[in-house]
Amino acid sequence: MKSLLIKIDAFLLPKTETMHFAPYIWLVYLLIFFTSLSTYRTFENSYWYASMGTIFFLFLYFNSYWISSKRLMWNILAICIVGSLLALITPGASVFFVYAGAFCCRLGSTRKAFIGLFFITVWISIFAWYVQHSLFFYIPALAFTWMIGGVNIYQHDIELKRKELVLSQQEVRHLARTSERERIARDLHDLIGHTFSVITLKAELASKLMDKDFNKAKQEIFEIENISRTALKQIREVVTGYRTSDLNTELAHAKHVLESNEIHFEYQFENFKMSELINKELAIILKELVTNILKHSEASNVSAEIKSEKSHIILRVSDNGNGFSQKITKGFGLKGIKERVDQLSGQVKIESKTNSASGSKFTIIVPVEKHL
């Protein structure tokens, strides 16, 4: 049964349709037509004509989700004709004009959509005047055609802008990744190409000097070793530059991540000089602290402060979460933070208690003079 319903759904509506089940829900307004038919009808075979008209309308309705905007105008026209014919039976057929107005948002532009609504309004007015229909027909037809049609136009424009924004963001990310790959490839090519050229030349020279001047050949080999070590360090720096960010970037990222999880985040970052090593390591530490807060603290407010004080750089991160016991700090990923701080000859201070109302405070203190 489920597979049959899936096949029917795939036949009626395209997979790309947003709010996929909404078109089925909107058909509930046909109850207005049939309710009106049960209380007010002018022909003996009204139910037969109503059923035939409704079947034809359903064909137009689902077909309108598949066709282009140029062909859609003919479907809207056909729905208006169906509504006009069924309106000769009962005034509740005004609902078909509302469906026609609802499809105007798909005509290709906002201007065309409102032009479509305008012509439907003119059609309703002329038809109601010609057949001398009551208020129960043309007032709901006019009011709800504009109301539903206008709302659909507004929502359709928002959806188009959202899709454009998503495509733009994807393009930006793609260009950023491409640019970064090109930068890494360029840096590695320039670095490795030059280094290997020098190593090759010195290796050839050392080979030639091996029998003539052993000490000179040994010196050349020693220089090859130094060059290779330097090249390895430079390659690591290139890769590290690719994988890590600086404090400014990480603070912006932390604000985005925390506030997207409904955690208020504010920070202070004084403008002072620091080495690239400290900048990158503190950025990694900040990222780890933010991750710990998201996973464990259940905080609603987080603050960060980075300042220079007495030849030291201080990173302080505070939250108003639950806190934690000092005995389980290793389980909170703080071991890696302490190892990084130890490499910078700094120190870590943690102020926290389990279920503490004041939350936790992490203070990272790093000496400046050793890393300039």
C-alpha positions as CSV (number, residue, x, y, z in Angstrom):
1,M,0.0,0.0,0.0
2,K,2.8,2.4,0.9
3,S,4.7,1.7,-2.3
4,L,1.5,2.3,-4.3
5,L,1.0,5.7,-2.6
6,I,4.6,6.6,-3.4
7,K,4.1,5.8,-7.0
8,I,0.9,7.9,-7.1
9,D,2.6,10.8,-5.5
10,A,5.5,10.6,-7.9
11,F,3.0,10.6,-10.8
12,L,1.1,13.6,-9.5
13,L,3.8,15.9,-8.2
14,P,7.5,16.5,-9.1
15,K,10.1,15.7,-6.5
16,T,11.5,19.2,-6.7
17,E,8.3,20.7,-5.3
18,T,8.9,22.5,-2.0
19,M,6.5,21.8,0.9
20,H,5.8,18.6,-1.0
21,F,2.5,17.6,0.8
22,A,1.0,21.1,0.8
23,P,-0.7,20.8,-2.6
24,Y,-2.7,17.8,-1.3
25,I,-3.7,19.8,1.8
26,W,-4.9,22.8,-0.2
27,L,-7.4,20.6,-2.0
28,V,-9.4,20.6,1.2
29,Y,-10.9,23.9,0.0
30,L,-12.9,21.9,-2.5
31,L,-15.2,21.1,0.5
32,I,-16.5,24.7,0.2
33,F,-17.7,23.9,-3.3
34,F,-19.4,20.6,-2.5
35,T,-20.9,22.1,0.7
36,S,-22.4,24.9,-1.4
37,L,-23.6,22.3,-3.9
38,S,-25.5,20.3,-1.3
39,T,-27.4,23.4,-0.2
40,Y,-27.7,25.4,-3.4
41,R,-27.9,24.0,-7.0
42,T,-29.8,25.0,-10.1
43,F,-29.7,21.8,-12.2
44,E,-31.1,18.3,-11.7
45,N,-27.8,16.7,-12.7
46,S,-25.7,19.1,-10.7
47,Y,-23.7,16.4,-9.0
48,W,-22.8,14.8,-12.3
49,Y,-21.7,18.1,-13.8
50,A,-19.8,19.0,-10.6
51,S,-18.0,15.7,-10.6
52,M,-16.9,16.0,-14.2
53,G,-15.8,19.6,-13.7
54,T,-13.9,18.7,-10.5
55,I,-12.1,15.8,-12.3
56,F,-11.0,18.2,-15.1
57,F,-9.9,20.7,-12.5
58,L,-7.8,18.1,-10.7
59,F,-6.0,17.3,-13.9
60,L,-5.3,21.0,-14.5
61,Y,-4.3,21.4,-10.8
62,F,-1.6,18.7,-10.7
63,N,-0.5,19.4,-14.3
64,S,0.3,23.0,-13.3
65,Y,3.1,21.8,-11.0
66,W,4.9,20.2,-13.9
67,I,4.7,22.7,-16.8
68,S,6.6,25.9,-17.5
69,S,5.4,29.4,-16.7
70,K,4.5,30.1,-20.3
71,R,2.2,27.1,-20.5
72,L,0.8,27.7,-17.0
73,M,-1.2,30.7,-18.1
74,W,-3.4,28.4,-20.3
75,N,-4.0,26.2,-17.2
76,I,-5.0,29.2,-15.2
77,L,-7.4,30.2,-18.0
78,A,-8.9,26.7,-18.2
79,I,-9.4,26.7,-14.4
80,C,-11.2,30.1,-14.7
81,I,-13.5,28.5,-17.4
82,V,-14.2,25.5,-15.2
83,G,-15.0,27.8,-12.3
84,S,-17.3,29.9,-14.4
85,L,-19.3,26.9,-15.7
86,L,-19.6,25.4,-12.3
87,A,-20.6,28.8,-10.9
88,L,-23.8,28.5,-13.0
89,I,-24.6,25.5,-10.7
90,T,-23.7,26.9,-7.3
91,P,-21.9,30.1,-6.0
92,G,-19.4,27.9,-4.0
93,A,-17.6,27.5,-7.3
94,S,-15.9,30.8,-6.5
95,V,-13.2,28.6,-4.9
96,F,-11.9,27.7,-8.3
97,F,-11.0,31.3,-9.1
98,V,-9.0,31.3,-5.8
99,Y,-7.0,28.3,-7.1
100,A,-6.4,30.1,-10.3
101,G,-5.1,33.1,-8.4
102,A,-2.9,30.9,-6.2
103,F,-1.1,29.7,-9.4
104,C,-0.3,33.2,-10.6
105,C,2.9,33.3,-8.5
106,R,4.4,30.7,-10.9
107,L,4.0,32.9,-14.0
108,G,7.7,33.8,-14.0
109,S,7.9,37.2,-12.4
110,T,6.1,39.3,-9.7
111,R,4.9,41.7,-12.4
112,K,3.3,38.9,-14.5
113,A,1.8,37.4,-11.3
114,F,0.0,40.6,-10.4
115,I,-1.1,41.1,-14.0
116,G,-2.6,37.5,-13.8
117,L,-4.4,38.4,-10.6
118,F,-5.8,41.6,-12.2
119,F,-7.2,39.7,-15.2
120,I,-8.8,37.1,-13.0
121,T,-10.4,39.9,-11.0
122,V,-11.8,41.5,-14.2
123,W,-13.1,38.1,-15.3
124,I,-14.9,37.5,-12.0
125,S,-16.4,41.0,-12.1
126,I,-17.7,40.8,-15.6
127,F,-19.0,37.2,-15.1
128,A,-20.8,38.1,-11.9
129,W,-22.4,41.1,-13.5
130,Y,-23.4,39.2,-16.6
131,V,-25.1,36.3,-14.8
132,Q,-26.3,38.5,-12.0
133,H,-24.6,36.4,-9.3
134,S,-25.2,37.1,-5.6
135,L,-22.7,38.5,-3.1
136,F,-22.0,35.0,-1.9
137,F,-20.2,34.4,-5.2
138,Y,-18.2,37.4,-6.2
139,I,-17.2,38.8,-2.8
140,P,-15.4,35.6,-1.6
141,A,-14.1,35.1,-5.2
142,L,-12.5,38.6,-5.3
143,A,-11.3,38.8,-1.7
144,F,-9.7,35.4,-1.4
145,T,-8.3,35.4,-4.9
146,W,-6.3,38.6,-4.1
147,M,-5.5,37.4,-0.5
148,I,-4.3,33.9,-1.4
149,G,-2.7,35.0,-4.6
150,G,-0.9,37.9,-3.0
151,V,0.4,35.7,-0.1
152,N,1.6,33.1,-2.6
153,I,3.4,35.7,-4.7
154,Y,5.2,37.0,-1.5
155,Q,6.2,33.5,-0.4
156,H,7.3,32.4,-3.9
157,D,9.6,35.5,-4.1
158,I,11.1,34.7,-0.7
159,E,11.7,31.0,-1.7
160,L,13.4,32.2,-5.0
161,K,15.6,34.5,-3.0
162,R,16.4,31.8,-0.5
163,K,17.4,29.4,-3.4
164,E,19.6,32.2,-4.9
165,L,21.3,32.8,-1.6
166,V,22.0,29.1,-1.1
167,L,23.4,28.8,-4.6
168,S,25.5,31.9,-4.0
169,Q,26.8,30.5,-0.7
170,Q,27.7,27.2,-2.4
171,E,29.5,29.1,-5.2
172,V,31.5,31.1,-2.6
173,R,32.5,28.0,-0.7
174,H,33.4,26.3,-4.0
175,L,35.5,29.2,-5.1
176,A,37.1,29.4,-1.6
177,R,38.0,25.7,-1.7
178,T,39.4,26.0,-5.3
179,S,41.4,29.1,-4.4
180,E,42.8,27.4,-1.3
181,R,43.8,24.3,-3.2
182,E,45.5,26.5,-5.8
183,R,47.3,28.3,-3.1
184,I,48.5,25.1,-1.5
185,A,49.5,23.7,-4.9
186,R,51.4,26.9,-5.8
187,D,53.2,27.1,-2.5
188,L,54.2,23.5,-2.5
189,H,55.3,23.7,-6.2
190,D,57.4,26.8,-5.6
191,L,58.9,25.4,-2.4
192,I,59.5,21.8,-3.4
193,G,60.6,22.7,-6.9
194,H,63.2,25.1,-5.7
195,T,64.4,22.8,-2.8
196,F,64.7,19.7,-4.9
197,S,66.6,21.6,-7.6
198,V,69.1,22.8,-5.0
199,I,69.4,19.3,-3.4
200,T,70.0,17.8,-6.8
201,L,72.8,20.2,-7.6
202,K,74.5,19.7,-4.3
203,A,74.1,15.9,-4.5
204,E,75.8,16.0,-7.9
205,L,78.6,18.2,-6.5
206,A,79.1,16.0,-3.5
207,S,79.3,13.0,-5.8
208,K,82.0,14.7,-7.8
209,L,83.9,15.8,-4.8
210,M,83.8,12.5,-3.0
211,D,87.1,11.2,-4.5
212,K,88.8,14.6,-4.8
213,D,87.9,16.5,-1.6
214,F,86.2,14.3,1.0
215,N,85.8,17.1,3.5
216,K,84.2,19.4,1.0
217,A,81.9,16.6,-0.1
218,K,81.0,16.0,3.5
219,Q,80.2,19.7,3.9
220,E,77.9,19.5,0.9
221,I,76.1,16.5,2.3
222,F,75.6,18.3,5.6
223,E,74.1,21.3,3.7
224,I,71.8,18.9,1.9
225,E,70.6,17.6,5.3
226,N,70.0,21.2,6.5
227,I,68.1,22.1,3.3
228,S,65.9,19.1,3.6
229,R,65.1,19.9,7.3
230,T,64.2,23.4,6.4
231,A,62.1,22.3,3.5
232,L,60.2,19.9,5.7
233,K,59.5,22.7,8.2
234,Q,58.3,25.0,5.5
235,I,56.0,22.3,4.1
236,R,54.5,21.8,7.6
237,E,54.0,25.6,7.8
238,V,52.2,25.6,4.5
239,V,49.9,22.7,5.6
240,T,49.4,24.2,9.0
241,G,48.3,27.5,7.3
242,Y,45.9,25.5,5.3
243,R,44.3,23.7,8.3
244,T,44.2,26.4,11.0
245,S,42.7,29.8,11.3
246,D,43.5,32.9,13.4
247,L,41.8,34.3,16.4
248,N,39.7,36.8,14.6
249,T,38.3,34.0,12.3
250,E,37.7,31.6,15.2
251,L,36.0,34.3,17.3
252,A,33.6,35.0,14.4
253,H,33.1,31.2,14.0
254,A,32.4,30.8,17.7
255,K,29.8,33.5,17.7
256,H,28.0,31.9,14.7
257,V,28.1,28.4,16.2
258,L,27.0,29.4,19.7
259,E,24.3,31.8,18.8
260,S,22.9,29.4,16.2
261,N,22.5,27.1,19.3
262,E,20.7,29.9,21.2
263,I,23.7,30.7,23.3
264,H,24.6,34.3,23.6
265,F,28.2,35.1,22.9
266,E,30.2,38.3,23.4
267,Y,33.9,38.9,23.2
268,Q,36.7,41.5,23.7
269,F,39.8,41.3,21.7
270,E,42.4,44.0,22.2
271,N,44.5,45.1,19.2
272,F,48.1,44.1,20.1
273,K,51.0,42.3,18.4
274,M,51.4,38.6,18.8
275,S,53.4,35.9,17.0
276,E,51.6,33.7,14.4
277,L,52.4,30.7,16.5
278,I,50.5,32.0,19.5
279,N,47.7,33.3,17.3
280,K,47.1,29.9,15.7
281,E,47.5,27.9,18.9
282,L,45.1,30.2,20.9
283,A,42.6,29.9,18.0
284,I,42.7,26.1,18.3
285,I,42.4,26.3,22.0
286,L,39.4,28.6,21.7
287,K,37.8,26.3,19.3
288,E,38.2,23.3,21.7
289,L,36.8,25.3,24.6
290,V,33.7,26.3,22.6
291,T,33.2,22.7,21.6
292,N,33.4,21.6,25.2
293,I,30.9,24.3,26.2
294,L,28.5,23.2,23.5
295,K,28.8,19.5,24.5
296,H,28.8,19.7,28.3
297,S,27.9,23.0,29.9
298,E,24.3,23.6,29.0
299,A,25.1,27.3,29.2
300,S,23.0,30.2,27.9
301,N,25.8,32.9,28.0
302,V,29.4,32.7,27.0
303,S,32.1,35.4,27.0
304,A,35.6,35.5,25.8
305,E,38.4,38.0,26.4
306,I,41.8,38.2,24.8
307,K,44.2,40.8,26.2
308,S,47.9,41.6,26.7
309,E,49.0,42.1,30.3
310,K,52.6,42.3,31.8
311,S,54.3,40.6,28.9
312,H,51.7,37.9,28.8
313,I,48.8,37.1,26.5
314,I,45.6,36.1,28.4
315,L,42.7,34.2,26.9
316,R,39.8,33.9,29.2
317,V,36.5,32.1,28.4
318,S,33.6,32.0,30.8
319,D,30.2,30.4,30.8
320,N,27.1,30.3,33.0
321,G,26.6,26.5,32.6
322,N,26.6,23.6,35.0
323,G,30.3,23.5,35.8
324,F,32.2,20.2,36.3
325,S,34.3,18.4,38.8
326,Q,38.1,18.8,38.5
327,K,38.5,15.1,38.7
328,I,36.9,14.6,35.2
329,T,38.7,17.4,33.3
330,K,40.5,14.8,31.2
331,G,37.2,13.7,29.8
332,F,36.4,17.1,28.6
333,G,39.2,17.3,26.0
334,L,41.2,19.6,28.3
335,K,44.3,17.4,28.2
336,G,45.0,18.5,24.6
337,I,44.6,22.1,25.6
338,K,47.1,21.8,28.5
339,E,49.6,20.1,26.2
340,R,49.4,23.0,23.7
341,V,49.7,25.6,26.5
342,D,52.7,23.7,27.9
343,Q,54.4,23.9,24.5
344,L,53.9,27.7,24.7
345,S,55.5,27.7,28.2
346,G,52.1,28.9,29.5
347,Q,49.7,27.9,32.1
348,V,46.0,26.9,32.4
349,K,43.7,28.0,35.2
350,I,40.3,26.4,35.6
351,E,37.6,27.6,38.0
352,S,34.6,25.4,38.1
353,K,32.4,23.3,40.3
354,T,29.8,20.7,39.6
355,N,26.3,22.3,39.3
356,S,27.8,25.7,40.1
357,A,25.5,28.6,39.4
358,S,28.5,30.6,38.3
359,G,29.5,28.1,35.6
360,S,33.1,27.7,34.5
361,K,36.0,30.0,33.7
362,F,39.1,29.0,31.7
363,T,42.1,31.2,31.7
364,I,45.1,30.6,29.4
365,I,48.2,32.6,30.1
366,V,51.1,32.6,27.6
367,P,54.4,34.5,27.8
368,V,55.0,36.8,24.9
369,E,58.8,37.2,24.9
370,K,59.6,33.5,24.2
371,H,57.6,33.5,21.0
372,L,58.4,36.9,19.3
